[in-house]
Amino acid sequence: MNQQLTAYVNGRFTPLEDATIHIEDRGFQFADGIYEVVACFAGTFLDLQPHLERLQRSCEGVRIPLPCSLEEMATLVQETYKRNPFEDAMVYIQITRGAAPRSHLPQGELTPTLIITSRNLPKPSDAKLASGVKAITLQDIRWKHCEIKSIALLASVLGKQEAALKNADEAFWLDEEAHVLEGCATNILAIIDGVLVTHPLDHQVLGGITRNMAIRVAKEHGLSVEERPWKLTESGLTEAMMSSTTNAVMPIYCINEQIIGDGKPGKTTMQIRGWMLEAMDALRRA
Ligand SMILES: Cc1ncc(COP(=O)(O)O)c(C=O)c1O
């Protein structure tokens, strides 16, 4: 079935197939922009406010003025969701510095470009959930402001390609001392000696909203959590999981050639996933 999709582009809603931006948009010319992705369950958004606040921080981080207030943005996001035919959706917000004749230094006052789209929220397959996913590691080649959700994703595109060539689902970036930072499009958390461990929030990782949720539900259920640098060689490592808006948490059974734990989705990982899905189902019923 060919469903008519609608996008919001610079002040108006338009059929997705007609939605265009200028070829001199700085997003296209320089990847001079930022983005956000938020999930919606049957009309209720998951953590919309934290997503919008991260959008604001990303804009501030690259000196792009917010094109509208966060309240107006929330309304546009909801409206874009409603104008598209998906019950559970992922809504993308992308903001660039705007269109201007090509020059590294932005000239004069530019009007930021704002586009919003809504697509079906992809769910991990049952097969993937039953087995967990395979991943690789790569030396981090990204810029030093990973806390900003920049649209400059070339390193992550290459990382994902590298992973796919090795039949893996995700590539995790390592710092120079082999600490595990995050994935191309996910955060990574591990169970080490029974503690939920993940890299602390700094310039090397995105402050994932799902990472926060995993930490929150883990603490609520009495698990210890440590935000600290960690390595794959730690002897107490028994489980690993990746988190993102489209995955909740997903178990990882193998990284490079290293089997994690017993090579099956970890018990604590699946508990955390269960607690998160409960919260998402509650949104659906809201
Ligand atoms: C580099 C990176 N880290 C982490 C995440 C997970 O963030 P969130 O949980 O907010 O979706 C993403 C999501 O796109 C990402 O691109």
PDBQT file of the ligand as one rigid body, heavy atoms in Angstrom, charges set to zero:
ROOT
HETATM    1  C1  LIG A 301      25.951   7.992  18.804  1.00  0.00    +0.000 C 
HETATM    2  C2  LIG A 301      24.674   7.654  19.491  1.00  0.00    +0.000 A 
HETATM    3  N1  LIG A 301      24.705   7.260  20.776  1.00  0.00    +0.000 NA
HETATM    4  C3  LIG A 301      23.579   6.931  21.441  1.00  0.00    +0.000 A 
HETATM    5  C4  LIG A 301      22.340   6.982  20.817  1.00  0.00    +0.000 A 
HETATM    6  C5  LIG A 301      21.106   6.597  21.591  1.00  0.00    +0.000 C 
HETATM    7  O1  LIG A 301      20.404   7.752  21.954  1.00  0.00    +0.000 OA
HETATM    8  P1  LIG A 301      18.873   7.693  22.366  1.00  0.00    +0.000 P 
HETATM    9  O2  LIG A 301      18.752   6.684  23.436  1.00  0.00    +0.000 OA
HETATM   10  O3  LIG A 301      18.564   9.070  22.838  1.00  0.00    +0.000 OA
HETATM   11  O4  LIG A 301      18.117   7.285  21.133  1.00  0.00    +0.000 OA
HETATM   12  C6  LIG A 301      22.259   7.394  19.488  1.00  0.00    +0.000 A 
HETATM   13  C7  LIG A 301      20.959   7.476  18.833  1.00  0.00    +0.000 C 
HETATM   14  O5  LIG A 301      20.821   7.850  17.701  1.00  0.00    +0.000 OA
HETATM   15  C8  LIG A 301      23.447   7.745  18.810  1.00  0.00    +0.000 A 
HETATM   16  O6  LIG A 301      23.418   8.153  17.537  1.00  0.00    +0.000 OA
ENDROOT
TORSDOF 0
